[in-house]
Amino acid sequence: MNIFEALRQEHEIQRNLVAKLVETHGDTQERKKIFEQLKHELKIHADAEERHFYIPLIKKDLTQEKARHSVAEHHEMDELIEQLEDTEMDASNWLKIAKELEHKVIHHLDEEEQEVFQMAGKALTENQKTSLADDYNKEIKKMR
């Protein structure tokens, strides 16, 4: 498995959870459970991805700008998560913020898969792609 395959697997988990989240209603156990799952998945993914994908890419001229942009988007998602935590789940604007988060997550994942992966494919060696995937998957497994 290479780093791109490893990341795509995790992206599918995030896409599914964020889609489920915006379908929930009110201050329910279902909403709380999905929100907590999504929050956890986004955190462990961002931490492992920054360490085992973006740090190596920041060191390369070709991918430095894209890598920094993607890390900045992780922080934007963190801020939306904090807004959701600070808002009552049955408040009218909770779903509005959740939909902003959904938009940000989908945009980020699509951009990563369609732009960053292509540039990273040129910047990383085959050995790096495999070893980064191994390290990434080990960290995800440990944190999950």
Order of alpha helices (4+ residues) and beta strands (2+ residues): alpha-alpha-alpha-alpha-alpha-alpha-alpha
